[in-house]
Every structure is written in structure tokens, then in C-alpha cells.
Amino acid sequence: WRYSVSEAMFKQQVKLIKHTRVPISMDDLLLYLSGKKVINQLSFVLTFDDGYKSILKVSDFLHSQGITPCAFVLSDPQGANRQELGTDEAIFSLKELPQLVKAGWNVGSHSATHANFANLNLASAQVEIAGSKRTLEQALSTKIKYFALPRGNHNSHVDRVVKQSGYALCLTMDDTLLSDTTSPL
């Protein structure tokens, strides 16, 4: 599967990036982008999209490296758009998601079903974005502050719904460095 690496390779990559960067959490990133925290070192946030169960295999390793990862999960994994995902890998169910929180992970939304966001209309955007937030907050009994756009795709409807839904931070796949002038959304 083109978006995966072996566990050994992943660990090697994490150790390599730690030679030149310092791990920060999503909360640290939000504080930085909000002007409430200064980060003077080159840093990175480690995120995992889609909520595949296999990510728990590296949980202890990440903890030993001082990394608080963030898993962007689907709120309707049974309805997941497997064609968009490109794999049949097992995904966390809503009942299983507390395992991630218990393991010290941040959890954010990656939509309800991983729909193709490039052409979403307003009604579909509300289900995929706002509906996902409500479902995850109910399932985890915690506020969901972070959203990651599936494949980084968005349009004016998506942008508006993300903002109106109360997410504090929205991630895309834009290849750029973040600075203290980068919009959190």
C-alpha cells in the first residue's frame, strides 16, 4: 500500500527526523499559531490520518521518543469511502477510539467517511465536518479541536463549515513551513 511503511522503517525515519527537529504536540502547534507560545527550534508534529488500528503498534515507541502523536480518525468508519482510502486496512470503530486517548494520543477528525472533499456541497460538508465533530465528541467525551482535510482537498463550502464548526486548527497537505503568521484554519 503506497501510504505505508514497515514498522522498522517508520522507527528509523522518526529517529532521523529527531536529529534535526524537536517533536511538539498539536496543542503546542495551536498555541504557537495563536501567538501564545514561542517555538524557536525547528519542530515537527506527528500525525496519522484515517484511524488505522495498526498505528497502536508504534505507540510505546513514540512515547519513548517524547512524541505525542495525533490520530485523525473517521467518525463513520463503517461508511468509509474505501475507494478514497485506497485500502481495506482495519479502522478503529467509535467504541475502540478511547484506546488512543488512553495511550496518550491526541485525536482529531478526518471527516465522517473520507469523502472526496474537492466537490462537496454545503449539506455534505456539514455532515462530513460538523457531524463528524459532534459524533467524535460524544464518543470520546472530549472536545475535538483538530481537523485534517482528506487528501487536503477543500472548497469554499468546506472552509466555511470547518470555521463554523468550531475547530481550532485545520490541516491541509500544502507543502509549506508553518510560521507564527500561518492561519490555524
Order of alpha helices (4+ residues) and beta strands (2+ residues): alpha-beta-alpha-beta-beta-alpha-beta-alpha-alpha-beta-alpha-alpha-beta-alpha-beta
